[in-house]
Amino acid sequence: MTDNSEKSEKASWTGKAALAGAAIGSAALAAALLYASRRKERTEKASSKPLPDDLPETD
């Protein structure tokens, strides 16, 4: 009878660990996607700035 309760306890622990791992993994993926999209927006914004027509001449 103790063998059954040990299996149940182990299954309960591993199930919770798997759920926590999935939650952490999905949060990390969401953070990576947000970071990449913000970086892309900054790059597009920086490259879309028009250059002034009369640049100062330097020697």
Phi, psi and omega per residue, in radians:
M1 nan -0.575 3.112
T2 -1.187 -0.521 3.133
D3 -1.084 -0.682 3.133
N4 -1.163 -0.726 -3.118
S5 -1.228 -0.558 3.087
E6 -1.166 -0.710 3.110
K7 -1.132 -0.726 -3.141
S8 -1.117 -0.733 3.139
E9 -1.157 -0.722 3.137
K10 -1.168 -0.730 3.133
A11 -1.117 -0.664 3.118
S12 -1.137 -0.750 -3.136
W13 -1.170 -0.770 -3.116
T14 -1.206 -0.589 3.098
G15 -1.137 -0.740 3.108
K16 -1.153 -0.680 3.128
A17 -1.151 -0.709 3.119
A18 -1.138 -0.707 3.112
L19 -1.141 -0.735 3.103
A20 -1.140 -0.707 3.108
G21 -1.108 -0.703 3.113
A22 -1.151 -0.689 3.131
A23 -1.153 -0.749 3.132
I24 -1.154 -0.731 3.138
G25 -1.113 -0.741 -3.134
S26 -1.223 -0.590 3.084
A27 -1.179 -0.693 3.113
A28 -1.146 -0.700 3.117
L29 -1.129 -0.751 3.115
A30 -1.094 -0.722 3.126
A31 -1.132 -0.694 3.121
A32 -1.137 -0.695 3.123
L33 -1.175 -0.701 3.099
L34 -1.122 -0.733 3.134
Y35 -1.088 -0.788 -3.115
A36 -1.150 -0.700 -3.122
S37 -1.212 -0.664 3.093
R38 -1.162 -0.674 3.132
R39 -1.143 -0.689 3.117
K40 -1.129 -0.741 3.116
E41 -1.075 -0.740 3.136
R42 -1.111 -0.706 3.141
T43 -1.142 -0.756 3.132
E44 -1.153 -0.684 -3.134
K45 -1.157 -0.714 -3.127
A46 -1.195 -0.635 -3.103
S47 -1.401 -0.270 -3.099
S48 -1.565 -0.052 3.125
K49 -1.244 2.233 3.126
P50 -1.344 2.553 3.102
L51 -1.423 2.541 3.101
P52 -1.171 2.588 -3.098
D53 -1.222 -0.702 -3.080
D54 -1.905 1.564 3.102
L55 -1.362 2.457 3.121
P56 -1.186 2.423 3.133
E57 -1.525 2.316 3.134
T58 -2.159 2.632 3.127
D59 -1.875 nan nan
